[in-house]
Amino acid sequence: MELKTETLKDKILTDFAVWQQSLNGMSGLPFNAKRKAAMEQFEKIGFPNLKTEEWRHTNVAPVLAHSFKQIFAPTKTQVTKEVVASFIPDGLKANVLVFVNGFFAGELSSVISDTKKILITTLAEARTTHAELVNTYFAKHLNAESNSFILLNEAFTQDGVVLEIPENTTLNEPVYILNITETTSDNILTHPHNLIIAGKHSTVTVIENFHTIGDKLSFTNNITEIFIDELARVDYYKIQDQQEKEINIGTTQVAQQANSLFYAFTITTGASFTKNNLNSQLLGERAEAHFYGLYISANKQLIDNHTLIDHAVANCYSNEFYKGIIGNASHSVFNGRIIVRKDAQKTNAFQSNRNILLSDEATIFTKPQLEIFADDVKCTHGATIGQLDDEALFYLRARGLGEETAKSLLLKAFASDILEKIKITPLRHKLEEQITGRISFKN
């Protein structure tokens, strides 16, 4: 059944009202007060359209034309350990936390780190066992007032990962968050929400991945909040290799204190509609943020990357490098925004976006954006849009390679600038395999 855009809002409001009536005593908890406030604001603003600044080049109306079912309690699933294993890179030793249709699946998960040293639990459990922690950090820095999908996540989210790394602790094994949506009988909408808290002088690696099993549509509206204390380091990977019928809208919000390090890798090769929002606030001096992105689209896919690095204080450094391969009749958007506040003297900020178009029908809108309010800074940005190098292609063809093989080699070389920065060898190899499959298409 298809719904008009304006009626989807009504359905969501009805879903929320019915769900609230079923909460009984839990409806009065502080966490639920945040839910109600978020839904009240969503009711006021509704969904965005092409007149909304953040959505000027991304038409969300086709997404909102569908009807989606929201699930409010864990249900039986056909997802097996074998299915989960197929999504994990071979040879990767990690804490694997699996969520099916938005709920933690303990029987499919495995924690191998010493949990005496860290807190690794679910949002559903932490809301009661660590209520003060959740109430302190949940939605702390999210700019939700004008963002419909953040508001919906705050209103409906039930589960996700809560990870707290204490001071002076290094978590050697990555935390691998696997979100699986099972759409065997219905179009499913889920709202995962993760809280990652890295204490002073701690180190942690987090990997998020998204997959769908079934023939119907899936819509994942996800949020990950990351808090990095002084001298701490967080490496964060967001991997999207979903089927082309899937929809993924997500926000990663980061707050960094003095001398902290944040490395983000956003790799997008799947889903019919993807919008990634990656934001970091540099709140302490000598903090560093490094954003790396690779997006590969084909057919009629849409991939939208919006990034924001907010230099709020002096003596901070940021580096952003995104690459795109856009083929067939697909459409991509890159909007990289860097703000240098008045007091953020001695800022160093660098940004680059490079794109290859593989067909006359492929489109890319790229907007590197600098907003500088300080006078003693070093900032550069740039964007390029081009095609495969004819001379390099001729060179490879002259040595006996077929046209498609030659093109694939050139595209692999183009993507390697991003992939070679991934230090987790099993993950890098898995991504190389995925990307090899994606760049073999013909245009």
KARAFEN-V608311 format. One record per residue. N is the residue number from 1. RES is the residue in one letter. D_FIRST is the distance of its C-alpha to the first C-alpha in Angstrom with 2 decimals. Layout:
BEGIN
n | res | d_first
N | RES | D_FIRST
N | RES | D_FIRST
END
This chain:
BEGIN
n | res | d_first
1 | M | 0.00
2 | E | 3.80
3 | L | 6.67
4 | K | 10.22
5 | T | 12.78
6 | E | 14.72
7 | T | 12.21
8 | L | 11.67
9 | K | 15.38
10 | D | 15.27
11 | K | 12.91
12 | I | 15.40
13 | L | 18.29
14 | T | 17.17
15 | D | 16.75
16 | F | 20.21
17 | A | 21.82
18 | V | 20.82
19 | W | 21.96
20 | Q | 25.18
21 | Q | 26.06
22 | S | 26.10
23 | L | 28.50
24 | N | 31.58
25 | G | 34.70
26 | M | 33.03
27 | S | 31.56
28 | G | 35.04
29 | L | 35.67
30 | P | 36.29
31 | F | 33.38
32 | N | 30.96
33 | A | 32.69
34 | K | 31.55
35 | R | 27.96
36 | K | 28.26
37 | A | 30.03
38 | A | 27.42
39 | M | 24.59
40 | E | 26.83
41 | Q | 27.38
42 | F | 23.72
43 | E | 23.15
44 | K | 25.95
45 | I | 24.97
46 | G | 21.17
47 | F | 19.82
48 | P | 22.14
49 | N | 22.17
50 | L | 24.58
51 | K | 27.29
52 | T | 27.34
53 | E | 30.28
54 | E | 28.83
55 | W | 25.79
56 | R | 27.70
57 | H | 27.12
58 | T | 23.74
59 | N | 20.69
60 | V | 18.10
61 | A | 15.70
62 | P | 13.68
63 | V | 13.30
64 | L | 12.29
65 | A | 9.53
66 | H | 7.31
67 | S | 6.51
68 | F | 9.47
69 | K | 11.37
70 | Q | 15.05
71 | I | 17.75
72 | F | 20.93
73 | A | 23.24
74 | P | 24.19
75 | T | 22.70
76 | K | 24.00
77 | T | 23.46
78 | Q | 24.19
79 | V | 25.76
80 | T | 29.46
81 | K | 32.59
82 | E | 32.69
83 | V | 29.30
84 | V | 30.54
85 | A | 33.82
86 | S | 32.20
87 | F | 30.97
88 | I | 34.42
89 | P | 37.08
90 | D | 39.90
91 | G | 42.92
92 | L | 41.31
93 | K | 42.78
94 | A | 40.50
95 | N | 39.16
96 | V | 35.66
97 | L | 33.18
98 | V | 29.83
99 | F | 26.71
100 | V | 23.70
101 | N | 20.42
102 | G | 22.69
103 | F | 25.42
104 | F | 28.86
105 | A | 29.55
106 | G | 33.32
107 | E | 33.81
108 | L | 32.48
109 | S | 34.48
110 | S | 38.15
111 | V | 40.45
112 | I | 43.74
113 | S | 45.38
114 | D | 47.85
115 | T | 45.80
116 | K | 49.08
117 | K | 49.27
118 | I | 45.74
119 | L | 42.86
120 | I | 39.76
121 | T | 37.21
122 | T | 33.64
123 | L | 32.39
124 | A | 31.35
125 | E | 34.96
126 | A | 36.71
127 | R | 35.33
128 | T | 37.83
129 | T | 40.45
130 | H | 40.81
131 | A | 39.50
132 | E | 42.07
133 | L | 41.19
134 | V | 37.44
135 | N | 38.07
136 | T | 40.50
137 | Y | 38.39
138 | F | 34.74
139 | A | 33.51
140 | K | 37.20
141 | H | 36.99
142 | L | 33.35
143 | N | 32.97
144 | A | 30.00
145 | E | 30.71
146 | S | 29.00
147 | N | 26.58
148 | S | 23.12
149 | F | 22.19
150 | I | 25.57
151 | L | 25.11
152 | L | 21.80
153 | N | 23.59
154 | E | 26.54
155 | A | 24.53
156 | F | 22.42
157 | T | 24.56
158 | Q | 26.08
159 | D | 27.74
160 | G | 29.39
161 | V | 32.99
162 | V | 36.00
163 | L | 38.94
164 | E | 42.36
165 | I | 45.28
166 | P | 48.64
167 | E | 51.47
168 | N | 53.39
169 | T | 50.88
170 | T | 49.53
171 | L | 46.56
172 | N | 47.40
173 | E | 44.22
174 | P | 40.97
175 | V | 38.05
176 | Y | 35.07
177 | I | 31.74
178 | L | 29.04
179 | N | 25.43
180 | I | 23.23
181 | T | 19.50
182 | E | 18.41
183 | T | 14.85
184 | T | 15.49
185 | S | 12.64
186 | D | 10.35
187 | N | 9.95
188 | I | 13.12
189 | L | 14.91
190 | T | 18.69
191 | H | 21.70
192 | P | 24.94
193 | H | 28.16
194 | N | 31.60
195 | L | 35.08
196 | I | 37.89
197 | I | 41.38
198 | A | 44.37
199 | G | 47.74
200 | K | 50.89
201 | H | 52.07
202 | S | 49.21
203 | T | 47.22
204 | V | 43.77
205 | T | 41.23
206 | V | 37.49
207 | I | 34.92
208 | E | 31.16
209 | N | 28.84
210 | F | 25.08
211 | H | 23.34
212 | T | 20.12
213 | I | 20.15
214 | G | 17.26
215 | D | 14.83
216 | K | 11.78
217 | L | 11.97
218 | S | 14.59
219 | F | 15.66
220 | T | 19.27
221 | N | 20.79
222 | N | 24.39
223 | I | 27.82
224 | T | 31.28
225 | E | 34.34
226 | I | 37.71
227 | F | 41.09
228 | I | 44.16
229 | D | 47.56
230 | E | 50.91
231 | L | 51.92
232 | A | 48.70
233 | R | 46.59
234 | V | 42.90
235 | D | 41.46
236 | Y | 37.69
237 | Y | 35.42
238 | K | 31.72
239 | I | 30.46
240 | Q | 27.07
241 | D | 26.83
242 | Q | 23.17
243 | Q | 21.08
244 | E | 19.94
245 | K | 16.19
246 | E | 17.03
247 | I | 17.38
248 | N | 20.55
249 | I | 21.94
250 | G | 25.24
251 | T | 28.52
252 | T | 31.87
253 | Q | 34.47
254 | V | 38.11
255 | A | 41.28
256 | Q | 44.58
257 | Q | 48.05
258 | A | 51.45
259 | N | 52.15
260 | S | 48.70
261 | L | 47.00
262 | F | 43.30
263 | Y | 42.06
264 | A | 38.38
265 | F | 36.85
266 | T | 33.31
267 | I | 32.35
268 | T | 29.00
269 | T | 28.27
270 | G | 24.61
271 | A | 21.02
272 | S | 19.12
273 | F | 19.62
274 | T | 22.58
275 | K | 24.41
276 | N | 27.56
277 | N | 29.72
278 | L | 33.15
279 | N | 35.72
280 | S | 39.22
281 | Q | 41.80
282 | L | 45.39
283 | L | 47.11
284 | G | 50.38
285 | E | 52.96
286 | R | 53.01
287 | A | 49.38
288 | E | 47.73
289 | A | 44.14
290 | H | 43.26
291 | F | 39.82
292 | Y | 39.08
293 | G | 35.91
294 | L | 34.79
295 | Y | 31.54
296 | I | 30.79
297 | S | 27.87
298 | A | 27.08
299 | N | 24.65
300 | K | 22.31
301 | Q | 22.48
302 | L | 23.12
303 | I | 25.64
304 | D | 27.00
305 | N | 30.06
306 | H | 31.48
307 | T | 34.70
308 | L | 37.21
309 | I | 40.70
310 | D | 42.51
311 | H | 46.29
312 | A | 47.36
313 | V | 50.89
314 | A | 53.68
315 | N | 54.46
316 | C | 51.00
317 | Y | 49.63
318 | S | 46.25
319 | N | 45.31
320 | E | 41.99
321 | F | 41.33
322 | Y | 37.97
323 | K | 37.50
324 | G | 34.66
325 | I | 34.15
326 | I | 31.60
327 | G | 30.90
328 | N | 29.05
329 | A | 26.71
330 | S | 25.95
331 | H | 26.59
332 | S | 28.46
333 | V | 29.80
334 | F | 32.82
335 | N | 34.10
336 | G | 37.05
337 | R | 38.68
338 | I | 42.06
339 | I | 43.70
340 | V | 47.43
341 | R | 48.49
342 | K | 51.88
343 | D | 53.50
344 | A | 52.09
345 | Q | 55.26
346 | K | 55.97
347 | T | 52.29
348 | N | 51.54
349 | A | 48.05
350 | F | 46.98
351 | Q | 43.72
352 | S | 42.83
353 | N | 39.71
354 | R | 40.10
355 | N | 37.63
356 | I | 37.72
357 | L | 35.65
358 | L | 35.40
359 | S | 34.14
360 | D | 34.40
361 | E | 30.64
362 | A | 30.49
363 | T | 30.78
364 | I | 32.05
365 | F | 32.69
366 | T | 35.36
367 | K | 37.08
368 | P | 39.83
369 | Q | 40.75
370 | L | 44.01
371 | E | 44.88
372 | I | 48.50
373 | F | 50.43
374 | A | 53.34
375 | D | 56.20
376 | D | 57.38
377 | V | 54.45
378 | K | 53.67
379 | C | 50.19
380 | T | 48.84
381 | H | 45.49
382 | G | 44.42
383 | A | 41.72
384 | T | 41.98
385 | I | 39.75
386 | G | 41.13
387 | Q | 40.92
388 | L | 42.60
389 | D | 46.38
390 | D | 47.71
391 | E | 51.10
392 | A | 49.77
393 | L | 47.55
394 | F | 50.61
395 | Y | 52.71
396 | L | 50.40
397 | R | 50.03
398 | A | 53.83
399 | R | 54.16
400 | G | 52.26
401 | L | 48.68
402 | G | 45.83
403 | E | 43.75
404 | E | 40.61
405 | T | 42.80
406 | A | 44.70
407 | K | 41.61
408 | S | 40.24
409 | L | 43.60
410 | L | 43.67
411 | L | 40.17
412 | K | 41.11
413 | A | 44.19
414 | F | 42.18
415 | A | 39.91
416 | S | 42.90
417 | D | 44.05
418 | I | 41.16
419 | L | 40.98
420 | E | 44.73
421 | K | 44.56
422 | I | 42.51
423 | K | 45.25
424 | I | 43.33
425 | T | 44.26
426 | P | 41.68
427 | L | 38.84
428 | R | 40.30
429 | H | 40.62
430 | K | 37.01
431 | L | 35.85
432 | E | 38.23
433 | E | 36.71
434 | Q | 33.16
435 | I | 34.35
436 | T | 36.37
437 | G | 33.27
438 | R | 31.42
439 | I | 34.31
440 | S | 34.89
441 | F | 32.30
442 | K | 33.69
443 | N | 33.41
END
